[in-house]
């Protein structure tokens, strides 16, 4: 799931005042899980980092987005029914699905847009997709496939209903892929016949193009990459990984890495001419992108003892390595990009200590990775609510420091979990659970 910022986060430059970094969408400014700000901690204080504010929120997995001094987040106020987290059950409940805007300096609520929704999904505890904020507009996607466009002042501009407009089937775990802004369009994973991926005019909501068919749209966020001088829209969906012309939706290529039960979740990551995609049941591999006409081929497939299978969190590719959390082993792994060979693994950032030490640890242990290139460190949020600074290399995992910062309030099996992606901006981290959103100071 993103990053944030505050209206006080102004930095003095030789030319006047400028905003500190924003985190306006899923995985940050460039949807790449990188935090570029200078002047941030390299080690957390022993007494723990300072919490600048706390503000109440309701249920949701949606991470925050931060832009121009405001924080945007989605949540669900349950009206009728009960949140029961059973992977095999479609739970019905009714509530108010909300898009909320807060002042980033104080946490004070500024406006709320609410609509009644009837949920019927597994793990029904609120919206999944992080809002996307761009040039005065907020694009928010709800669990049942309702896409809402608001101004950053909270005024409604347009709405689309994926089920009503496209006959789109709601995936088992609900619509989860944050909208992607590209030029004058917003691109979404929709579903329906011929409309797996749809681009809408960002000003009017009118359809600009549609592409592909699959049983449902999956869960994986779309992204734009550039390779060999050509921009490509990358989607991972129940039929495979595809590269598209982002202006028309034309399919350039499809690599047949088909996820189990259509569960395309963790976003593929690119480094150089390689693109890594992987998920449940050891389905995954490395894709090599062509240097001339847009094309792709699979160079290796994951096996029982090779590769890594991320689900809840997006992998990171760096210096010839894949760093990702394996769904079955609940472990952060370091894997060689050229071969898929596993070099090391650790459960330390993914599970609470009493679970990490078990011979048979629970599945789906989760840790969200964000890379800070200036300090060459990773900021990691573990599902137990610990914020961790670590260094990752082919040699292994070296933990620099950690602090417990937020109480897990959701559940997976018998354990409590925090499965909402953090946002890093304004030399701070913004976090949420099902009760509160907080801003923590990370400045030097």
Secondary structure by P-SEA (a helix, b strand, c coil): ccccccccccccccccccccccccccccccccccccccccccccccccccccbbbbbccccbbbbbcccbbbbbbbbcccccccccccccccbbbbbbbbbbccccccccbbbbbbbbbbccccccccccccccccbbbbbcccbbbbbbcccccccccccccccccccccccccccccccccccccccccccccccccccccccccccccccccccccccccccccccbbbbbbbccccccccccccccccccccccccccccccbbbbcccbbbbcccccccbbbbbbccccccccccccccccbbbbccbbbbbccccccccccccccbbbbbccccccccccccccccccccccccccccbbbbbbbbccccccccccccbbbbbbcccccccccccccccccccccccccccccbbbbbcccbbbbbcccccccccccc
